[in-house]
Amino acid sequence: MGNIAWIVLGLAAGLLANMLIPGKRSHGLILTCLIGIAGALGGGWAATELFHLHTLHGFFNLSTWLTAIAGSAVLLLAAPANAASSCPSTGRS
């Protein structure tokens, strides 16, 4: 699969993973999509390099989507909920 296909897959996988994970998260749409792209790439890498599974056969293959959604879900759970809204403290009250 090409890089553009991974980006599109990651966008969709990030949104699907965000809907499947229970609980409230304050990630915005853009951050969720970026985490989804990173999760899809990381899940694909982990499946082939670490676990020696060749599940990435094509864009419309179910195992490809499950790998991307699982990688996105792991990163969404690991990302702090207030990462986008936190700003450095200036010490003023």
C-alpha positions in Angstrom: 0.0 0.0 0.0 1.2 3.5 -0.8 1.7 6.4 1.7 -1.5 8.2 0.6 -3.5 5.0 1.2 -2.0 4.8 4.7 -3.0 8.4 5.4 -6.6 7.8 4.3 -6.7 4.6 6.2 -5.3 6.3 9.3 -7.8 9.1 9.2 -10.7 6.6 9.1 -9.1 4.3 11.6 -8.5 7.1 14.1 -12.2 8.2 13.9 -13.4 4.6 14.2 -11.1 3.9 17.2 -12.3 7.1 18.9 -15.9 5.9 18.6 -15.1 2.4 19.8 -13.2 3.4 22.9 -15.6 4.1 25.8 -15.2 7.2 27.9 -14.9 10.9 27.2 -11.8 12.2 25.5 -11.1 15.9 24.8 -9.1 15.3 21.7 -10.2 17.4 18.8 -10.9 16.1 15.3 -7.6 17.1 13.8 -5.6 15.6 16.7 -7.7 12.4 16.6 -7.0 12.1 12.9 -3.3 12.7 13.3 -3.2 10.1 16.1 -5.1 7.7 13.8 -2.5 8.2 11.0 0.4 7.5 13.4 -1.5 4.5 14.9 -2.2 3.0 11.5 1.5 3.4 10.5 2.6 2.1 13.9 0.2 -0.8 13.8 1.3 -1.8 10.3 4.9 -1.6 11.3 4.4 -3.6 14.5 2.4 -6.3 12.6 5.0 -6.9 10.0 8.3 -6.2 11.9 7.7 -7.2 15.5 5.0 -9.9 15.2 5.9 -11.2 11.7 2.3 -11.1 10.6 1.6 -10.3 7.0 -1.8 -8.9 7.4 -1.3 -5.9 5.2 -2.5 -7.1 1.8 -4.5 -4.2 0.5 -6.7 -1.2 1.4 -10.0 -3.1 1.4 -8.7 -6.1 3.4 -10.3 -6.6 6.8 -7.0 -7.5 8.5 -5.5 -4.2 7.3 -8.3 -2.2 8.8 -8.2 -4.2 12.1 -4.5 -3.6 12.4 -4.9 0.1 11.7 -7.8 0.5 14.2 -5.9 -1.4 16.9 -2.8 0.8 16.4 -4.9 3.9 16.6 -6.8 2.7 19.7 -3.5 2.1 21.5 -2.2 5.6 20.7 -5.5 7.2 21.6 -5.5 5.5 25.0 -1.9 6.5 25.5 -2.3 10.1 24.5 -3.0 12.5 27.4 -6.5 14.0 27.2 -5.3 17.5 27.8 -2.2 17.5 25.6 -3.7 19.9 23.0 -5.2 22.4 25.5 -2.3 22.6 28.0 -0.1 25.6 27.8 3.0 26.4 29.8 2.4 28.2 33.1 3.8 31.7 33.4 3.5 31.8 37.1 0.9 34.6 37.1 -2.4 34.4 38.9 
